[in-house]
Amino acid sequence: MKQTELSIRRQCELLGLARSRYYYRPVGESPQNLALMRLIDAQYLRTPFYGSRQMTHWLQSQGYPVNRKRVQRLMAQMGLQATVPGPHTSRPHPQSPVYPSLLRDLRLSHSHLVWCADITYIPMPRGFLYLMAVLDWYSRSILAWTLSNTLDTDFCLQALEVALSQGTPVIFNTDQGAQFTSHEWTQRLKRAGVLISMDGRGRALDNVFVERLWRTIKYEDLSLHGYETPAEVEQGLQRYMPFYNEQRPQSALDRQTPAAVHWTSMPDP
């Protein structure tokens, strides 16, 4: 061993980790749970107002002997919650601060006033992926997105950097998930001079725009094409995201595209 190399034991001591953590390899979901997660995801697209109780009843009616505790865990793993006001299922890291919501009675007047971000689950034949996106509230324009097979903070920060290269919002709103309450995420927003807003308890509709985006992407691209590999998902989204921004008019935008609204409603310098 070279003198510059440290033993595994010494590395763990310096990092304050037990040696057993170094050798630990995470165990993925069972094939049965993956099948249930795909069923839950498909039903959630049809009935996004279903919470764990209603989802459990639906699965049982389809012949699946599941209890609510199991469904709650799987829905939490997938980042799904009923899109009606109620208890928030997203939880921050216990040592991370939670910021108040700044969206109450706020009137949207231009782009780059409020941005939001969220993470959704994408079922795959083997396992699943996570898709994160940054959205402008006023224009509904997708400013950045990233894919990952783990729910870490790094892939969220990558999308944040891409979005910030295009401008700076006044307010950035997210849920209270560990990625968005992390030190790395909040400090990056503070360095950019952005006000941090987080969905409050009982305010599940704060991020309704990005929840609608997830349903649109899954209906119009992911479910339609049935991608088999992460590479296919990424290639498909690289095609779909520009289409969503630049070619798909929205009734809420007076039949304009998000990109057209975004660039014509920029605030004065």
N, C-alpha and C positions, 0 to 999 in steps of 0.2 A: 504494500500500500504506500502511495506517495505521501510525503509529509503534509502536503496541502489538502489531502482528502481527509474527511472526518468519518468516523464509523457511524453506522445507523444509530447506535445507542447515544453517541455524543450529539448527533444532529437532533435527536428527539429531546435530549436534555436541554439544548439551547433553545428549542422552540416551545418547550414546556408541554410536550405531548408524551403520552404513554406509548411504549414501543408497539403495543397491540394495535394502536391507531394507524401506525405506518403500514402494517401488513393487512389492514382491513380492506376488503374489496366490497363495494356496495352490491346488494342483491336486488335485481330488478323485480318488477311485478311478475306474478305467475301468469301463464297463458290464460287462465280463467279470469283473472282480474283485468288483463288487457282486453279480453273480449267484452267484459262488462263496461270498461271505460269507453270502448268504441260505441256500444249501445247507448250509454249515457250521453255521449257527445252528439250522436245523431238525434236523440230525442230532445236534447237541449236546444238544438237548432229549431225544432218544431215548436217547443214550448219553453222559451227562455225564462218564463215565470215559475217554473218548477223548482222548488227547493228540495232538500234531501228527503223530506217526508213524502212529498208527492212522487219524486223519482223512485223511491223505494216501492211505493204502491204500484207504480207503473211496471217496474221490473217484475214484481211478484205476479202481476196480472198476465205477464208474458211467459210465466212458468219458471222464473229464476228465483230460487230460494235464498234471498239475500235479506239481511237485516239493515236497519237504518244506520247503525254505527259503521258498517262496512261501506255503505253508499256515501255517508258523510266523509269518510276518509278518502275515498276515490275522487269525489267531487272537489275536495280541498286540494288533492294532489294535482288535479287538472285545472285548478284556478277557476272553478265554476261556482256561481251563486245565482239565486233567483234575482231577476232584474225588476224587483219591486222593493220599496222601502222596507227595511228590516235589519236584523242583526248582521253585522259585517263579518264575513268568513275569513277575510284576509287579516293576518296577524303580523305585527312588526316583531323584530328581534326584541326580546325583553329589555335589552340595554340601550336600544336606540330610541331617540326622541320621536314623538308624534306631533305633527304640526296641525293647527286648526284649518278648517275649510274656509277659503276666502271667496267662495263662489256664490254665497247667499245674496240674492237681489242684484247680482252683477248683470249688467246689460252689455251684450257683445256689440261692438261697433266697428271692429276692424281685425284683420289678421295680426298675428304676433302679440295678441293681448293675453290669450290663455292657450297654453299647450297642455296636452294630457298624454299619459303613457299607460300602457297596460300590457299584460302577458296572457296569451291563450295557449291552449293545448291542441296539438295536431296528432291524431291517431295514425299510426303506421302499422303495416303488417307485423313488424317485430318492434315493439316498444313505441315510443312517441317522441315528438319534438315540441319545443316551446318557441312560439313566435312573439316577439316584442315589437311594438310600433310606437312612434311619437306622432301625434295628430294635432293639427291646429283646430281649435274649437270653432272659430268663426267660419273658416273656409272648408272644413272637413278634409283638408289636404294631408296626405301622409308625408311627413317630413323625413322620416328615416325608419328602417326596420332591420331586425336581425333575427337569425335562427340559432337555436342551441339545443343540445340534448340534455342539458342540465340547467337547473334553476339557480344559476349563480348571478352575481352582480356584474361581472365583466361584460357579458354580451349586452346588457342594458346600457352600460357606460359607452360601449361602442356606438350604439344608435344615438345616444345623447350627443356625443361629439359630432356626429354627422349632422344632426339637427342644428346644433349651435353654430356650425359653420355657415348656416344659411340665415342666421339672425338670432335675436334674443327676445324671448317673451317677457311680459311683465309678470305673469303668474304661471307656475307649472303645477298642475294638479295630478295626483296619482291616488291609488288606494294606499293602505297601510302595510303593504307587503314588505318583507324583509329586504328585498332588493332596493326599494324606494325609501326606506327609512335608514339605510346603511350610511355610514360615515362618508364613504367614497361618493355616493350619489348626492347627498345633501350638500357636502362641501363643494362639489363641482358646480352646483346651482348657485351657491352663495358667492363663489368666485366670479360667476358671470353676472352677479347682481340681480338674480331672479328671486321673486317671492315664492316661497314653498307653500303649497296648499295640499291637504290630504282629505279624502272622503271621511266624513264623520260617521259615527254610528247612526244607523237609521237613515242614511243618505246614500243608499245604493244607486240612486239615479244620477249622482254627481258625474259619473263617467259613462253616461248613457251613449254618448256619441261613439266612443271607441267600442262599446259593446255591440252597437249596430254594425260597426265596421267588421268585427269578427264574423258576425252572421253573414254579412255580404260576401266576404272572402271565402267562407266555407261553402256557401251555396253556389257561388258563381265560378269558383276555381277548384278548391281542394276536393270537395265531394264530387264535383263533375268529372274530374280527371282521374281520381283514384291513384295518386302517385304511389310508387312502390318503395322508393328510396329517398333518403334526405337530399341527395343531389337533384333528384327529379322535383322535389318540393321547392328547392331553392330556385331552380331554373324556371319552374312554373310561376313562382311569385315575382321573379325578375321580369316576366312578361306581364303579369296581371297588375302589379302596382302602378306602372306608368299608364296602363289602360284606365285604371280606377281614377287616377289623378287628372288625366289629360283628355280622355275620350268619353267617360261615363257621366252624363248629365244627371243631376239629382233634383228631385222635385222641391226639396227643402231649400235649394239654392236657386229657385226660379228657373229650373232646367239648364243651369250653367254647370260647368265642370268645376271640381274643387280647385284645380290649378288656375283657371281663369279668375275665379273669385279671389283666390289667394293673392295673386300678383296685382290685381286692380284695387285691392282694399288695404294695401300696405300703409302704415302710418307715415306721416311726414317725418323726415329726418330731424 
